[in-house]
Amino acid sequence: MRKEKSKDINYLVKPLLNEKFFLGENVIWDHNRSLLLWTDIEGKTFNSCSENGLNYKKIKLNEKLCSFGLTRQNKIIAAFEKGLFICDLNLNIIKKIFDFNKNNKNIRLNDGKCDTFGRFIVGGYNETGKVNTKIISLNSNLNISNLINKIGCTNSIEFSNCGNYFYYSDSFFKHIYKCNYDNKQGKILRSKIFVKLKNNEGFPDGSCIDNDHSLWNAQYNGSCVQEFKEDGSYGNKIYIPCPQVTCVCIGGKNLDVVFITTAKENWTSELDKKYPLAGSIFYAKLNLFSKAKGRKLNMFDDELINYSTVTG
């Protein structure tokens, strides 16, 4: 793991809860219910609380929930490890949509997020390190199309405020890509490397975009969240007191709080002593790092679905 300069760092983040998570991920702010939501992929739980950490709720799951989004009809679009489902707000399955690499135990779904048009974009992850999975798009008609046909570990899925740029990373290669995106058609037009993370930096994990167009990227084994400006230049850095930083969002009722999930994968008692806060979900006021604010979450367009007639 990367060595940290802990003695030189003034950590401005604090743990939101006393709970620890094996692989906290996909943290989002539900502006309709004023709730913070996230998954613990390896712990198989779906979690929520208020912006100040109150009313914490944990739902135990039978499968790994890898990513999820909210829908316009107050449901959840859920990417479990082997398929896409529409669920109620307690993760009870309403409708199965799609099986994903059902016969390959090494490949599962991973990072996902909605575009501004209401599609849910989600990518795969091959746990053996092979680059043979893909990023797919689900539209309002519940049709699936391929966006990227060759990727190893999908992360950093995000969309610009205007909807015309699509970001993603293949964590295996430490690159974040920025694509010209046809929002109406849901197609990638051109793609380029937006950021190449350096050897002494972590691996690009989950990201979010603020209202000033900066991309904030959680760096796994990098002990930080790094801001990248719209042109790809480095901005502010949020230092985290543990190495495995997994995802970030900006939320709270005023969209002025940054929330950050972390993990403790392949963990030992020695690492627990060195990083006692590993696996925590952290928070801080965004104005400690930026003058920007967050933005409301894009939601999946499920308005064509009549849930009263759905049978599963």
N, C-alpha and C positions, 0 to 999 in steps of 0.2 A: 504494500500500500504506500501511497504518497506520504512523505514526511511533512508534518505541519509545523509552522512556526508559532505554536500556540502561545509562547511567552510574549510575542511581539504583537499579538492581535487583540484588539478590543472588540469583543463580540457584542453586537447590538441586538441580536435576536434572543428570544426567550422561549422556553418550552410552553406550548399552549395547554398541554395536559400532562398528567403524570404517567399516562399510558405510553408504552413502547410498541413498535410495530416491526415485524420481520422485513417487510418490503412495502412501506407506505408509498402510494403512487396516485396519480390522476386526481390531485386535489383541485377542486373547483368551488366557486362561490355561487350558490343558488340565490339569485337576487329576489325571486318571488317569495321564498320562504325565509330569507335571511339566515341561511344555514351554510356551513362549510361541510363539504362532502369529500370523502376520499376512500380508497380501497387499500387493504393490506393483501397483496396478491398471494404471498406465500402463507400468510396467516388465515386466508380465506374468510375475511370479514369485510363488511361494508359499514362505514363509519360516518357519523355526523355530529356536529355541535354548533353552538352559536359562536359568534366572532370572538367572544371573551372566554371560550372554553366551557361554558355552562351547557346543561342539557345534553351531555355526551350520550350517544347511543351507538351500540355495536350490534350488528346483525351477523350472525354466523351463517356461512354459506357452505354448500356441498362441493362447489368447484371454485377454481381461481377466477376471480373477477379482475380482468387485466386492464380494462378501461371502460368508461361509460360517458354518456351525455344525457342531458335533459331534453324532453320533447315539448312541443307547443301545446299538447293536450295533457300536460302534467304527468307524464310517464318517464321512464328511464330507458334509454337505448343502451343495452349492456353487451359488452364484448367479453364473454367468458372465454376460457382458454381455447375451446374448440367450436365456438359459434357465436352468432349474433342473435339476440333476443330482445323483445320489448317486454318490460317488466313494470309492475306498479312501484310505488315509491319505497316499498319495503323489500324490493327485489324478488317478489313472487312473479314467476313467469306468466305472461299473458299470451305471448305469441313467439314461436320459433321462426326465425327468418332464414338462417344460413348456417350450414356446416362448414368448418374451416379445417382442412387437412386432418380429417377425422382419423385417418389410418396411420398418421406419422406422429408418434409420441414425442418427438423432439421439437416439433414446431407448434407454437401456440400464437394466439393473437397477443398484441401488446398495446402500444400507445394509440389513442384515438381521440378525435375531436370533430366538432361540426364546423362546416364552412358557413359563410354568411347567407348562403342560399337555402340552407337547411338540410344538406346532406351530412351523413356521418362518415368520416374518413378514418380508417383504422388499418394498421399494418401488422405484419407478423414478426416473429422472433424465432430463429433456430438456435436452440440451446447448445448445439454442438459446434457452433461457429461457422457453419456453412452459409453461403450467400445464395439461398435458393427459395426464399419466400417472397411475399409481395405486399403492396399497399392497395387496398380496395376501397371503393366508394359505394355507399348505399344511398339511393335517392328516395323521394317521397312515394314512388310507386313500388318500393321495396325491391327494386332491381339492383343487382350488383355489377359493377364494372371495375376493371383493373386500372390503377393509376401508375404504379411502379411494379415492374415484373420481376425485378431481381434485387433483393435486399436481404441483409442478414439480421439486423436488430433495429426495428423501427422505433424512433423516438422523435421528440421535439415537434410533433405535428402542431401547426398553428397557422392562422390566416391573418393577413394584414387587415387593418381597419376598413379599407376600401373593398376588400375581398378579392383583389386582383393578384395577390401574391400568396403562394403556398410555401410554407417552410416544413422541412422534415430533416431528420438525420439518420444515418446508419452509424450507430454507436461503435460498431466494429472498426470503423475507419476514422473516427474523430472528426468527421466533416458534418457541417450543417449546410443544407442546400436551400436556395431560394429560387422558386419557380414562378414564371409568368403563368397565371391561372385564369382560364376562361370560366368565370363564376357562373354564367348562365348555362353553359354546357357541361360544366364540371370536368374540364379537361386541362391537362398540363400542356402549355405551348412551348416553353423553353425552360431549361434548368441550368443553374450555375452553382458553383461552390460559394456560399455566403461567408463561411468562416471555416478555417482549418485550425483546430485546437492544437496547441503546442505540446511537445513531449512532456513538459512538466505540468501540464494541465490534466484535468480529469477527462472523462468520456461524456459526450453530450447526452443528457437524459431529457426529462420533460421541460417544456418551455411555456411561456405566456407572453403576450404583447400588451403594452400599456397604451394609453390614449395619445402618447407622443411618438408612437411607432417604434419604440425600442423593444427588442426581443430579450427577455430575461430567461437565461438557460441554467438549469440545475446541472452541476457537473459531478457525476458519479466518480468516486475516488479522487475528487478535487476539492472537497471541503468548502464549496462555495456555490453561490448563484452569481453568474456573470451577466452583466448587461451588455448587449451589443446594439449599437445605434443602427439606424435605418440603412446606413451605407456599409455596415459590417465592422465599423471601428469599435474599439473597446470603450465601454463606459464604466459605470460604477460596479463595485464588487461587494456582495454580501457574504461575509465569512460565517461559516457554520462550524460548530465545535465537534464535528465528527466527519468521517470521510465520505460516506455513501449518501450523497445528496441526490434525490430522485426526481422531485417535481416541485413546481412553484406556481402560485396564482396570486392575483391581486383581488382582494374582496373586502368584505365589511360593508356596512350600510352606506358608508360614504366612499366606497371603493378606494380606500387609502391605507389598507393593511396588506402586507405581503405575508403569505403563508407558504411554508416550505416543508415537504415531507422528506424523511430520511429512512435508511434501512440498516439492517445488521445481518447481512447475508454471510454465510460461511464464517460465523462469529465464534470467538473463543472467550474464555474467562479473562485472559490477559487483555484482549481488546476491550472487554467490558470495563476493566479497571482504567484503561487509558482513555476511553471515550465513554464515560458513564451516561451521556445524553444521547448516544446513538439509538436510532429508531424512533426518536421523538418527532413530533410535528412542531415546528417553530413558527414564531410570528414576530413582526416588527412593524412600526409605522413606516410607510414607504417614504415619507418626507425626510427620513434620515439618510436616504440615498438618492432621491430624485424629486423633482417638482411635479412629475407626472402623476396620473391616477390610473386606476384600472378601467375596464369597460365591461359592459354587461355581456353575459355568456351567449354565444350563438347556440340556437336550439335546433333539434332535429324536427323536420317538417313531417308530422304524422297526421296532418289535418284531413287526409283522404281516408284514414282508417276509421271505420265505425266500430268502436270497441264493444258496443252492445251485441254485435253479431260475431265477434271473434271467439273461436272455440279452442285455440291453441295451435 
